[in-house]
Amino acid sequence: MDLLKILCLLIFLGKSWSQEQTYVISAPKVLHVGAAENIVIQVYGYTEAFDATVSIKSYPDKKISYSSSYVILTPENKFQSSTILSIHPKQLSGEQGSVSYVYLEVVSKHFSKSKKMPISYDNGYLFVHTDKPVYTPHQSVKVRVYSLDDELKPAKRETVLTFIDPQGSEVDIVEEKDYTGIISFPDFKIPSNPIYGVWTIKAKYKEDFSTAGTTYFEIKEYVLPHFSVSIEPEGNFIGYKNFKNFGITIKARYFYNKVVTEAEVYIYFGIREDIKDGQKEMMPKAMQNTKLINGIAHVTFDSETAIKELSYDSLEDLNNKYLYIAVTVIESTGGFSEEAEVPGVNYVLSPYKLNLVATPLFLKPGIPYSIKVQVKDSLDQLVGGVPVTLNAQTIDENQEMADLEPQKSITRLSDGVASFVVNLPSGVTALEFDVS
């Protein structure tokens, strides 16, 4: 099972002139241009209210203040407050990406702190959709782009769409303004003699941001098939359990709903690094030949033996790669042949992905700390009933580490979430934990 290591550290943790007075400043690890970034300040050991100024300034000279605000820390708000800061793209001089760092600065009468922070020009989301995945010559591709900001609201930014053929050449570039967050582009007319294969559509903002979105469609020459062929792998991933005996079923049927009674079946296998780029390493020695009887054929694929042809040795070498499967069925009676393929079955060391959800970004000594872990399968579906183990260490103000008792939980069927509560001793400044 994959091990998700997560370091939970407060961005700034310091002491003022009195050893009993401490402050905590929490902020994102990366500041996104154009995004509303939440900065949280909390202090301990104070009895009287005071204010603090929070600023984002230019690096390295601090001459330009991109955004500034202040918070008031009082007994009424338990000396904890937050503010929103934002870097507007027009404030950054030069071309996109010319500014890579800024200072996040907090100043009060009791303490001051500044930290060099990286910035990102990736802001929002671009989702590109076509009306169907496969086209033939003379057809038109209908394209729609959904453009959202970081708050999932309409971004309303001018967007550029680029159509790229399978050889990597840019065939058409279109620009459209965005008024609603849903951008309809003119139909892309497929040329009469196109390059067949997988085409790419890339969307990006015309200026200010580096956000991009991509989708793919295929252009095929139209040929009326004699019968249909389907490939049914036993699962959507290959792990330790089926690494040596992965089952594959091939079915063939005429379009008038009668099965192909007898045929020769040839199955070819390859390894793909990326399911989207079309590149693959074929394994000629792994090719199998079998008979299809009454519309069905079964084969078993031994990955452990087959991959040695490509100098791989184990599942670890194939982690996050894909098994490509291609099938040719040759009818025994008429000699007609048809083909089918599976773009990729994912090789995984673990069938699960772990992510933190609803887990605080900062902690308070002496207060229980809640950790929630969500588990998904290789198709990003929520999974319940999966055991999850938490191992944690605390770090005190003397930088000494102490191991906590491991905890176990099981993900809920409803949302795939496993919950943990860590009781933090007083004097803890940071918590480091991993879940598996």
Summary of the structure (lengths in Angstrom):
residues: 436
radius of gyration: 28.5
end to end distance: 6.8
largest distance: 93.1
contacts: 1282
relative contact order: 0.11
helix: 4%
strand: 52%
